[in-house]
């Protein structure tokens, strides 16, 4: 390289150093413009190379940023946020509904059984051959307004055996002895046994029906 070339290079580099101080390098394009006016091929080459490197660096940063915010990454980020919310959100307190009061097996006399006819929010009980069944779940049939409502709170043995829902099938004197089913034939007793088996499979036995006199004897 000639001595003159070295002088030109030195002057150009000095000018390059002074340009930022003069506010002449506000942007890459303005830098190139001012340096072209210096009429130095060496300086123009240096600034051009610096501008290309800066452009490539900006493009690389933009590409990296775009590669992070892809649709797949955004979906995964949304799922991660949702899972974190589901795990960290407070769990509401679960309150279990109160169950029905426990049913205690007990003895009933006909007068004690009668109130269990489904009225006034009472359960529905009926007796079959001395066993008292809770038929509340069948309230539509045995409760008020049902086809078997006459049996609610009563001894239904004779009526079921005869297939009759008339009140004549019921014991009229609740203070007297229980119906012994006297006068029923083999067919009626077989029908009654079928009803008893059906009730045993479907309903809970909650007590035993005894006559008022028998209850008094036990108390005595």
MONORVEN-V328337 format. One line per field, one symbol per residue. ss: DSSP state (2 for helix, 1 for strand, 0 for the rest). A space follows every 50 residues. Layout:
ss = ???
This chain:
ss = 00222222222222222222200000022222222200002222222222 22222222222222222200222222222222222222000000000000 00000111022222001022200111110011110222222200000022 20001022222200002220000000000000000222222222222222 22011111100222222220
